[in-house]
């Protein structure tokens, strides 16, 4: 390993933060500072000098030991965190797309305090969302967080790069502590265009590309679409885990059909060879079927409102395919199961979805949840699904 001399601040010390992002930063010679608001987790990180990342694959298990980190509770120690951001090389995050607006103010203060003698701070959001870093940058540059007169030379202090991450991190065992078990396979793709060649951060494991969209959409519309389709159909058929759901031949066929539909879009839109996409699709089905990475269908299906939103794994590809007149039956079936994912214990979005479904007609639901308009060819198809789900709830 390289001698640690570089510094990274990572927001979110959950399983993806510790097991994926921080692991690569550590392996690349960075001291990692976790920023979080969970008191117990911050205290545990500061009291524990190392933790393990356990990579599980069909060919065996690898174990990596992570050191050279500490944690800052951003609720109580904002000034300390601002100073660390001001002198860091990289800021990353894995907090969930809806939390980006809450971490933006402190990042903005750190960037504003940054010396021009330093390279621009590399800001990379590692979220399951298209353009997450752009979203974070928008919040950081909001006049509430960065005065307009400071935006003129903001680019000297910070550079923002979107990324696509792909790694299955299941729910961890209760006695795991800080250790994280995840799959060996990973993909971390980041756009290189925001950086001058000399300013690209040296992080082992990142694939730097000029055009990120094909990688983001291939991942979102294959891995996330497939994972969620299996989870929602599995929940509907009372399966406990995703791998258990995929042992059901009918569910596996539905997942395969949904990914055949999205593959049609990926191949045509991004020029990825059909045989390459088919191999990728089969690899994804194999990955999410891995019993060593068993994940409860309720956990994978959580946050159905986000998963049914306009730019997400069902509605986004289905909308584009519908405009072209291509089949979308399997995607619509998956979306139907997502609409049925209501009132799940511990999942606020599923409870909110139930409330919206009960208080609005189908047109109102589709507009509010999916962001579709009457001019979208997909619109009447989703309205029909919602009407069906609402009618069933009355029986």
C-alpha positions in Angstrom: 0.0 0.0 0.0 1.1 3.6 -0.6 2.2 5.6 2.3 -0.8 7.6 3.6 -0.3 11.2 2.9 -3.4 12.3 1.1 -6.7 13.2 2.8 -10.3 12.3 1.9 -13.4 13.4 3.7 -16.3 10.9 3.2 -19.9 11.8 4.2 -21.8 8.7 5.4 -20.1 5.9 7.4 -22.6 3.2 6.6 -21.8 0.0 4.8 -21.2 1.5 1.4 -19.1 4.3 2.9 -16.9 2.0 5.0 -16.9 -1.1 2.8 -16.7 0.4 -0.7 -15.6 4.0 -0.9 -13.4 4.2 2.1 -11.8 0.9 1.3 -10.6 2.2 -2.1 -9.5 5.5 -0.6 -7.5 3.6 2.1 -5.9 1.3 -0.5 -4.9 4.3 -2.5 -3.0 5.9 0.4 -5.6 8.4 1.7 -6.3 9.2 5.4 -10.1 9.0 5.6 -12.2 11.3 7.7 -15.8 10.0 8.0 -18.4 12.7 8.6 -21.7 11.5 10.1 -24.5 12.4 12.4 -25.0 9.0 14.0 -23.4 9.4 17.5 -22.9 5.7 18.1 -21.2 5.1 14.8 -18.9 8.1 15.1 -17.9 7.0 18.6 -17.3 3.4 17.5 -15.2 4.5 14.6 -13.0 6.7 16.8 -12.7 4.0 19.4 -11.8 1.2 16.9 -8.4 1.5 15.1 -9.3 -0.9 12.3 -12.1 -2.8 10.7 -12.3 -5.5 8.0 -13.9 -5.5 4.6 -14.8 -9.1 3.6 -15.2 -9.6 -0.2 -17.3 -12.7 -1.0 -17.3 -14.3 -4.5 -17.8 -17.7 -6.0 -14.1 -18.2 -6.2 -13.5 -17.5 -2.5 -13.2 -14.8 0.1 -10.7 -11.9 0.5 -10.3 -9.9 3.7 -8.9 -6.3 3.8 -8.0 -4.4 6.9 -8.9 -0.7 6.9 -6.8 1.7 9.1 -5.8 5.4 9.0 -9.3 6.8 9.6 -11.2 8.8 12.1 -14.7 10.3 12.4 -16.2 13.7 13.0 -19.8 14.2 14.2 -21.0 16.9 11.9 -23.9 17.8 14.3 -21.5 19.1 16.9 -18.1 19.8 15.2 -18.9 21.7 12.1 -15.9 24.0 12.4 -13.5 21.1 12.6 -15.1 19.5 9.6 -14.9 22.7 7.6 -11.2 22.9 8.3 -10.7 19.3 7.1 -12.7 19.9 3.9 -10.7 23.1 3.3 -7.4 21.1 3.2 -8.6 17.7 1.8 -7.8 16.3 -1.6 -11.1 14.6 -2.1 -14.7 14.8 -0.8 -16.9 11.8 -1.4 -20.4 10.8 0.0 -22.7 7.9 0.2 -25.6 9.3 2.1 -28.6 8.8 -0.2 -29.8 11.2 -2.9 -32.3 12.9 -0.6 -29.6 13.8 2.0 -27.3 15.7 -0.4 -29.0 19.1 0.4 -28.2 18.6 4.1 -24.5 18.0 3.6 -24.1 20.8 1.1 -23.8 23.7 3.5 -20.8 22.4 5.4 -19.0 21.4 2.1 -19.7 24.9 0.8 -18.0 26.4 3.8 -15.0 24.2 3.5 -14.6 25.0 -0.2 -15.0 28.7 0.5 -12.2 28.5 3.0 -9.9 26.7 0.7 -6.5 28.2 -0.3 -5.9 28.9 -4.0 -2.5 27.3 -3.5 -4.1 23.9 -3.4 -5.5 21.9 -6.2 -9.3 22.1 -6.7 -11.1 19.9 -4.2 -12.4 16.8 -6.1 -16.0 16.3 -5.2 -17.5 12.9 -6.1 -21.0 11.8 -5.0 -21.3 8.0 -4.8 -25.0 7.6 -4.9 -27.5 5.4 -6.8 -28.8 8.3 -8.9 -28.1 9.9 -12.2 -26.1 13.1 -11.9 -25.8 13.0 -8.1 -22.7 15.1 -8.1 -24.4 17.7 -10.2 -27.3 17.7 -7.7 -24.8 18.2 -4.8 -23.0 20.9 -6.7 -26.3 22.7 -7.3 -27.0 22.7 -3.5 -23.4 23.9 -2.7 -23.6 26.7 -5.2 -27.0 27.8 -4.0 -26.8 31.4 -2.8 -27.9 30.2 0.7 -24.7 28.3 0.9 -22.2 30.1 -1.4 -22.5 33.9 -1.9 -22.8 34.8 -5.6 -19.6 36.9 -5.6 -17.7 33.8 -4.5 -18.9 31.7 -7.5 -16.7 33.7 -9.9 -13.6 31.7 -8.9 -15.3 28.7 -7.3 -13.8 26.5 -10.0 -10.4 27.2 -8.7 -11.4 25.7 -5.3 -13.6 22.8 -6.4 -14.2 20.4 -9.3 -17.3 18.2 -9.5 -17.4 14.8 -11.1 -20.4 12.5 -11.5 -19.9 8.8 -10.9 -21.5 5.4 -11.3 -21.0 2.8 -8.6 -21.9 -0.8 -8.8 -21.4 -3.2 -5.9 -23.9 -5.3 -3.9 -23.7 -4.6 -0.2 -26.3 -6.7 1.6 -27.6 -6.2 5.1 -24.9 -7.1 7.6 -25.1 -9.5 10.5 -26.1 -8.0 13.8 -22.7 -8.8 15.4 -20.6 -7.5 12.5 -19.6 -4.4 14.3 -17.8 -2.1 11.8 -16.8 -5.0 9.5 -18.5 -5.0 6.1 -19.2 -8.0 3.9 -19.8 -7.3 0.2 -19.4 -8.9 -3.2 -16.0 -9.0 -4.9 -17.4 -7.6 -8.1 -17.4 -3.8 -8.3 -17.4 -1.0 -10.8 -16.6 2.6 -9.9 -16.7 4.9 -13.0 -16.1 8.6 -12.8 -16.1 11.3 -15.4 -12.7 12.8 -16.1 -13.7 15.9 -18.0 -14.1 18.2 -14.9 -10.4 17.8 -14.1 -7.3 19.0 -15.8 -5.1 16.0 -16.5 -2.8 16.9 -13.6 -5.7 17.3 -11.2 -7.3 13.9 -11.6 -7.3 12.3 -8.1 -5.1 9.1 -7.8 -7.7 6.6 -6.6 -7.1 2.9 -7.4 -10.2 1.2 -8.6 -11.8 4.1 -10.4 -12.3 3.9 -14.2 -12.1 7.4 -15.6 -14.2 8.1 -18.7 -15.1 11.1 -20.8 -18.8 10.1 -21.1 -20.4 8.7 -18.0 -24.0 8.4 -19.1 -23.7 4.9 -20.8 -22.2 3.5 -17.6 -24.8 5.1 -15.3 -27.8 4.0 -17.4 -26.4 0.5 -18.0 -25.9 0.0 -14.3 -29.1 1.7 -13.2 -31.3 0.0 -15.8 -29.7 -3.4 -15.3 -28.5 -3.9 -11.8 -31.0 -1.7 -10.0 -33.9 -2.5 -12.3 -33.2 -6.2 -11.9 -32.6 -6.1 -8.1 -35.8 -4.1 -7.4 -37.9 -6.2 -9.8 -36.8 -9.4 -8.0 -37.5 -7.8 -4.6 -41.0 -6.4 -5.4 -42.2 -9.6 -7.1 -40.6 -11.6 -4.3 -42.4 -9.6 -1.7 -45.7 -10.0 -3.5 -45.1 -13.8 -3.5 -44.0 -13.8 0.2 -40.3 -14.7 -0.5 -37.9 -13.8 2.3 -34.8 -12.8 0.3 -33.9 -11.7 -3.2 -31.9 -14.9 -3.9 -34.9 -16.9 -2.7 -37.1 -15.0 -5.1 -34.9 -15.8 -8.0 -35.1 -19.5 -7.3 -38.8 -19.1 -8.3 -38.7 -19.8 -12.1 -41.6 -17.4 -12.8 -39.9 -14.5 -10.9 -36.6 -15.2 -12.6 -38.3 -15.1 -16.0 -40.0 -11.8 -15.2 -36.6 -10.3 -14.1 -35.0 -11.6 -17.3 -37.8 -10.1 -19.4 -37.6 -6.7 -17.7 -33.8 -6.6 -18.4 -34.4 -7.7 -22.0 -36.6 -4.6 -22.3 -34.0 -2.2 -20.8 -31.2 -3.9 -22.8 -33.0 -2.9 -26.0 -32.8 0.7 -24.9 -29.2 0.5 -23.7 -27.9 -1.2 -26.9 -29.8 1.3 -29.2 -29.1 4.4 -27.2 -25.5 3.9 -26.3 -24.2 1.7 -29.0 -23.2 -1.1 -26.6 -22.9 -4.4 -28.6 -26.0 -6.6 -28.0 -23.9 -9.6 -27.1 -21.9 -7.6 -24.6 -25.1 -6.3 -23.0 -26.6 -9.8 -22.9 -23.5 -11.1 -21.1 -23.7 -8.2 -18.6 -27.4 -8.9 -18.0 -26.7 -12.6 -17.3 -23.9 -11.6 -15.0 -26.2 -9.3 -13.0 -28.8 -12.0 -12.6 -26.2 -14.3 -11.3 -24.9 -11.7 -8.9 -28.2 -10.9 -7.4 -29.0 -14.6 -7.1 -25.9 -15.2 -4.9 -27.0 -16.8 -1.6 -23.8 -15.6 0.1 -25.2 -12.0 -0.4 -28.7 -12.9 0.8 -30.8 -9.7 1.2 -34.3 -9.3 2.5 -36.8 -8.3 -0.1 -38.1 -5.5 2.3 -34.7 -4.0 2.5 -34.0 -4.0 -1.2 -37.5 -2.7 -1.9 -37.4 0.1 0.6 -38.1 3.7 -0.6 -40.6 2.8 -3.4 -41.4 6.5 -4.0 -37.9 7.2 -5.1 -37.7 3.9 -7.1 -40.9 4.9 -9.0 -39.8 8.4 -9.7 -39.2 9.9 -13.2 -35.5 9.3 -13.5 -35.3 6.0 -11.8 -35.0 2.3 -12.7 -38.6 1.6 -13.9 -40.2 4.8 -15.2 -37.1 6.3 -16.9 -36.4 3.3 -19.3 -40.1 2.5 -19.7 -40.8 6.1 -20.8 -38.1 6.1 -23.4 -39.1 2.7 -24.7 -42.8 3.7 -24.9 -41.9 6.7 -27.0 -40.2 4.4 -29.4 -43.1 2.0 -29.4 -41.1 -0.9 -27.9 -42.5 -3.5 -25.5 -42.6 -2.5 -21.8 -44.8 -5.2 -20.3 -42.2 -6.6 -17.8 -41.2 -3.1 -16.6 -44.9 -2.2 -16.1 -45.4 -5.4 -14.1 -42.4 -4.5 -11.9 -43.8 -1.0 -11.4 -47.1 -2.5 -10.4 -45.4 -4.6 -7.7 -43.6 -1.5 -6.5 -47.0 0.3 -6.2 -48.2 -2.6 -4.1 -45.2 -2.2 -1.7 -47.1 -0.2 1.0 -47.1 0.2 4.7 -43.8 -1.7 5.3 -42.5 -1.5 8.9 -39.6 0.8 9.1 -40.0 2.2 5.6 -41.5 5.7 5.7 -41.8 6.0 1.9 -43.9 2.9 1.7 -46.3 4.4 4.2 -46.3 7.7 2.3 -47.1 5.8 -0.9 -50.0 4.1 0.8 -51.4 7.5 1.9 -51.0 9.0 -1.6 -52.6 6.0 -3.2 -55.6 6.3 -0.8 -56.1 10.0 -1.1 -55.7 10.6 -4.9 -57.1 9.2 -8.1 -54.8 7.3 -10.4 -54.0 10.4 -12.5 -52.9 12.3 -9.3 -50.8 9.4 -8.2 -48.9 9.1 -11.5 -48.3 12.8 -11.7 -47.1 13.1 -8.1 -45.1 9.8 -7.7 -43.8 9.2 -11.2 -43.5 12.8 -12.5 -45.2 11.8 -15.8 -47.4 14.1 -17.8 -50.3 13.4 -20.1 -48.0 14.0 -23.1 -45.9 11.0 -22.2 -46.8 7.8 -24.0 -46.1 5.9 -20.8 -48.7 7.9 -18.9 -51.9 6.0 -19.7 -50.1 2.6 -19.1 -49.1 3.6 -15.6 -52.5 5.1 -14.8 -54.0 1.8 -15.7 -51.7 0.0 -13.3 -52.4 2.4 -10.4 -56.2 2.0 -11.0 -55.7 -1.8 -10.8 -53.8 -1.6 -7.5 -56.3 0.9 -6.1 -59.2 -1.3 -7.1 -57.6 -4.4 -5.5 -57.2 -2.5 -2.2 -60.9 -1.9 -2.1 -61.7 -5.7 -2.4 
